[in-house]
């Protein structure tokens, strides 16, 4: 589980050998969500947040922090 960023205590990481679409996980304490990146013409056109099976999703301020981070750094992530 390579951690690529940490933002306000949220670990942003991916699992090796994962499935499409390109996505990262955001984890804070026992909460975890994932963000899927949809790319059109080489640019991120949409980011969809999804729940991770068996985990409680990020909520409130931590979810907003994760969303803000993704908006700013999505191109670097992919």
C-alpha positions as CSV (number, residue, x, y, z in Angstrom):
1,X,0.0,0.0,0.0
2,X,2.2,2.9,-1.2
3,X,1.2,6.2,0.5
4,X,1.6,9.0,-2.0
5,X,0.4,11.9,0.1
6,X,-0.7,12.9,3.6
7,X,-3.1,15.8,3.9
8,X,-4.5,17.0,7.2
9,X,-4.0,13.5,8.6
10,X,-5.7,11.8,5.6
11,X,-3.4,9.1,4.1
12,X,-3.8,9.1,0.3
13,X,-2.6,5.8,-1.2
14,X,-3.2,3.1,-3.8
15,X,-2.9,-0.7,-3.8
16,X,-0.6,-2.3,-6.4
17,X,-2.2,-4.4,-9.1
18,X,-5.6,-2.6,-8.7
19,X,-8.4,-2.3,-11.2
20,X,-9.5,0.5,-13.6
21,X,-10.5,3.2,-13.4
22,X,-7.5,5.0,-11.9
23,X,-8.3,5.6,-8.3
24,X,-6.8,6.4,-4.9
25,X,-8.0,5.7,-1.4
26,X,-8.2,8.3,1.4
27,X,-8.0,7.0,4.9
28,X,-8.4,8.8,8.3
29,X,-8.4,6.6,11.4
30,X,-11.1,3.9,10.8
31,X,-12.7,5.8,7.8
32,X,-11.9,5.2,4.2
33,X,-13.2,6.3,0.8
34,X,-11.9,6.1,-2.7
35,X,-11.8,8.5,-5.6
36,X,-12.1,7.3,-9.1
37,X,-10.6,9.5,-11.9
38,X,-12.2,9.6,-15.3
39,X,-9.9,10.9,-18.0
40,X,-10.9,12.5,-21.4
41,X,-8.3,13.7,-23.8
42,X,-5.5,13.3,-21.2
43,X,-7.2,15.4,-18.6
44,X,-9.3,14.5,-15.5
45,X,-12.9,15.2,-16.5
46,X,-14.6,13.9,-13.4
47,X,-13.8,12.6,-10.0
48,X,-16.3,10.2,-8.3
49,X,-16.1,9.5,-4.6
50,X,-17.1,5.9,-3.7
51,X,-17.4,3.9,-0.5
52,X,-14.9,1.1,0.2
53,X,-16.5,-2.2,0.9
54,X,-16.3,-3.1,4.6
55,X,-15.1,0.4,5.7
56,X,-17.0,3.4,7.0
57,X,-16.7,6.3,4.5
58,X,-15.0,9.6,5.3
59,X,-17.5,12.2,6.5
60,X,-17.8,15.9,7.4
61,X,-14.6,18.0,7.4
62,X,-12.4,15.0,6.5
63,X,-14.5,14.3,3.4
64,X,-14.3,17.9,2.4
65,X,-10.6,18.0,3.0
66,X,-10.2,14.9,0.8
67,X,-12.3,16.4,-2.0
68,X,-10.3,19.7,-1.8
69,X,-7.1,17.8,-2.1
70,X,-8.3,15.8,-5.1
71,X,-9.4,18.9,-6.9
72,X,-6.0,20.5,-6.5
73,X,-3.7,17.5,-7.1
74,X,-5.7,15.2,-9.4
75,X,-3.3,15.7,-12.3
76,X,-0.3,14.9,-10.1
77,X,-2.0,11.8,-8.8
78,X,-2.6,10.3,-12.2
